[in-house]
Amino acid sequence: MPKQIFNANDFKKLLEKAKECRVMRIGDKAKLKLRTSKMLYVFITSKGEANELLKSSKVEVKEIN
């Protein structure tokens, strides 16, 4: 089961350890899924905040429709 993250700072910390980030944009929200070696994490946020978080990432980002 994936764990949901509720804080952007926690997401940034996990982003450094992640292998991949999948982005699902639905309406005015974005669901970011981080895959680490042990766990899948989910962070739901606005599209604007998602774009800002992903600008600084060095991880492969995949868009899911």
C-alpha positions in Angstrom: 0.0 0.0 0.0 1.3 3.5 -0.8 1.7 6.1 1.9 0.3 9.5 1.5 2.4 12.6 2.2 0.7 15.7 3.4 3.7 18.1 3.6 5.7 19.6 0.7 8.9 19.6 2.8 8.6 15.8 3.4 8.0 15.4 -0.4 11.2 17.3 -1.2 13.2 15.0 1.2 11.8 11.9 -0.4 12.4 13.3 -3.9 16.1 13.0 -3.3 15.9 9.3 -2.6 13.3 8.5 -5.4 14.0 6.5 -8.5 11.0 7.9 -10.4 8.2 10.4 -10.1 4.9 10.0 -11.9 2.6 13.0 -12.4 -1.1 12.7 -12.9 -3.0 15.9 -13.5 -6.7 15.9 -12.9 -8.7 19.1 -13.1 -7.0 21.7 -10.9 -5.0 19.1 -8.8 -1.9 17.1 -9.4 -1.1 13.7 -7.9 2.6 13.1 -7.6 3.7 9.5 -7.1 7.3 8.9 -5.8 8.8 5.4 -6.2 11.7 4.6 -3.8 13.4 1.3 -3.5 11.1 0.3 -0.6 7.9 2.3 -0.9 5.5 4.2 -3.1 4.5 7.7 -1.8 1.6 9.8 -3.0 1.3 13.6 -2.7 -1.8 15.5 -3.9 -1.4 19.2 -4.5 -2.3 22.1 -6.8 -0.8 22.1 -10.3 1.2 25.3 -9.6 2.9 23.8 -6.6 3.5 20.5 -8.4 5.3 22.4 -11.2 7.6 24.2 -8.7 8.4 21.0 -6.9 9.3 19.2 -10.1 11.6 22.0 -11.4 14.2 21.3 -8.8 14.0 17.5 -9.1 16.8 15.5 -10.7 14.6 12.4 -10.9 13.0 11.0 -14.1 9.5 12.5 -14.4 6.7 10.6 -16.3 3.4 12.2 -17.2 0.4 9.9 -16.8 -2.9 10.7 -18.6 
